[in-house]
């Protein structure tokens, strides 16, 4: 038995490769460096979907814009009771209203869903009415606009870069969950809901919100070391550090950090925030090395994601939903790949409970 299925190969994929020793991510033959900040999210979603839908249009933008407009109808179900839940719970509930199917129309609605439901959820929690999508805009720009502000070109580009960076990542927990459900032939909506459920946890896509709590609690660079040591002494994990596969720095952390630096150069973000983050990162890495010399624990995607999304004006409780906006592209492609060639995923367990008393 492999605890946590570590090292177990459970699928063959043409979608992405995570090289944990070299710190490299390949998406359909292209390195992360070749796509992050260079290709738009719609183009990378197209790359992931290519070959999995016979009717895939050459340009996903118009179809995805139309899908955003279509799923906006579901926002009318966001009543007072639902608005009291967290944004990821709201996105999950509204996504569950979409019909199951395996076709491109279902896929586009699912890709559009978190992009439309997240801004509506954030606004509803503040008692604000939702803003309808603008199908003519790019996906990232429209997400920011639906939150209530007219984004600058640099802000839209920064979010777009993040969505691309988060779009797919081998057989991570949420993608595996999506593939398990897809393998039962339940449909894409069910597979994406499984992905959303797995992503929500703090060990996976729920990590960036707590990164902000950590930075706020630390407050200034000089407090980093004592705060981190006290947190580890309490048995806590440092959010934004460590990874099951990477034994070196997560390349996505650098892609997101570069997007953050470009954003800061265009319009300076909160004074002192980057310096605080860098001090916390340096202290965390040094302390983790001291405490776990045999287990490399490096910065992962979530640390600088938290800073980028904060700089874009998103509340920490919505960070996981924005992760879902990117990763849904990967979940859908993996679900289609699983359907095309995979068998039912059904591993075994070893029974260690009591046995019936022999007659
Ligand atoms: N802070 C402190 N200690 C850690 C951390 C951390 N962030 N990560 C791992 N460790 C320690 C563990 O406590 C464990 O110590 P032990 O052997 O004394 O019990 C050891 O390192 C190995 O940890 P595992 O749990 O075996 O590592 P695993 O591969 O299962 O976990 C995970 C990977 C879940 C990402 C882990 O590193 C973690 O909890 N990180 C913090 C949460 C986080 O940032 N999640 C986002 C991941 S990236 C993504 O999902 C997009």
Boltz pocket constraint, residues with backbone or C-beta under 6 A from the ligand:
constraints:
  - pocket:
      binder: B
      contacts: [[A, 4], [A, 202], [A, 203], [A, 204], [A, 205], [A, 207], [A, 236], [A, 237], [A, 238], [A, 239], [A, 240], [A, 241], [A, 242], [A, 243], [A, 244], [A, 245], [A, 292], [A, 295], [A, 297], [A, 300], [A, 301], [A, 302]]
      max_distance: 6.0
